Amino acid sequence: MLIERRVDFTHGYRMRCENCGAGNWLSADEYAGSPDAMMVCSECKEDFQFGRRVIELRDPDDAALGDSMLPQPAWYHTTTHPEWPPASKPLSDQEIRHYRAGLPPEEFERRRQVDENQALHIGTYEAALESMLRRMTEQDDRQSAFYLHRVRLGHGLQIEPGYRDENKVPAAKITSTTLADEGVDVIRYVNAYESMGSISLAVVRGAIESTQMIALPLPRLVTKPSNLTTEQIQTFRADVRSIRSKHAIGAADSLKSPTPLDRLRQRAYERPGGPPLLEPNEAYKVLRDMADFVADQYLDGVSPVIRDDFLHALHRPEPADGDEVDLAWLSKFIGLAALLTRPDEVQQLLSARPWRAVTA
Ligand SMILES: [Zn+2]
C-alpha cells in the first residue's frame, strides 16, 4: 500500500545564511514579494541573499529520510513520454548532429555516455508538477503533451545514507553508471529547482517496480462546473476583442510612418516570451489582467511563487491572437490548475489506472 503525502502548494523555504550557516525560514509571500532577494539572518542579524543557491532541506522530519520508509510513499514524475521509464534513451539524430558539430570525437563519446545513461529522477507530487511547469517555460515544451507518472519503488534497494545538497555535489545530472559504480540504487537529494527544499531521488531503472500514468491536462477536471460564470467569461472576451481591434488599428497606423519609438516598441514586443522593455501598452495590460483574473479564480490557495511559475509556463495570449487562442488557453489553464488545487481527485484518477510493471 503506497502512502500519499500531504500535497502543499503554499509552502515556504528554508534558506542558509551565507555568513553564519544558520537556516532561516522564508514564507512564499516574502519570497515572491522581495524586490532584491535579500533577507536578514535571525542568528547573526546580517543581510544575505536568498535563492536556489542557499536552499536547505525544508522538512527535517520528512518520512523519506528513513531508509525503511523511503519506498513507502508514492513518488512522481512528469514527462512527455507516455511509457516511462524507457528501456533505453538513445540520443536523437538532432542531438547527435548538434554534439558532433560542437565537440571533438572523444568528448562527443563521453557526452553521449553521460546523456544516454542519466539516472531517473522522481520526487514529490509538487516537484513533479513544478518540473513540468519549468519545462513548459524553458525548454520549448509549451505545446508538448505531458504525462504524470506515479511510481512504486521496489524492495531491498541499496540506498545511499543521508541526502545530497544539489548545490554542492552532483545529483541532478548523475548517471546510472555512477550509481552502479557506487553500489547504490537510490540517492536522495534536496531539490534546488522543483518544489525547492523537498527531497527528490535519483534512481537506477531497476529500482522502479511499476508505474501508473495519466495524460495531462485532465479533461474530466476541466468539464466540471467552473468558478467563472458564463457572463464573466463573455465580458472578458468582449474586452479583449475590443482592445485587440484597437491594437490592430494602432499597429497599422504606426506602420505608415513609424517613429523611432514605435520601432523600439515593436522590437520589444516581438521578443519571444520576453517582457516588453517599455511600459506595456493597453493590449498587453488587458491580457495580463485577464491572466491574473483567471489565476485568481483557478489558483486559489497556490503560493505566489508557484503562481508566477504557472503563469510563465502558460504564457498568456498575444495581442495578435484571437478568440480561439484565448479559449484554448483558458481551457488548458483550468485543466492544469486543477492539478495544483485538486490533487486528491488527480490521485483518484491515477488509482483507477493499471499498474505497469517496469521490466528490464
Ligand atoms: Zn547568519
Boltz pocket constraint, residues with backbone or C-beta under 6 A from the ligand:
constraints:
  - pocket:
      binder: B
      contacts: [[A, 17], [A, 18], [A, 19], [A, 20], [A, 21], [A, 22], [A, 41], [A, 42], [A, 43], [A, 44], [A, 45], [A, 46]]
      max_distance: 6.0
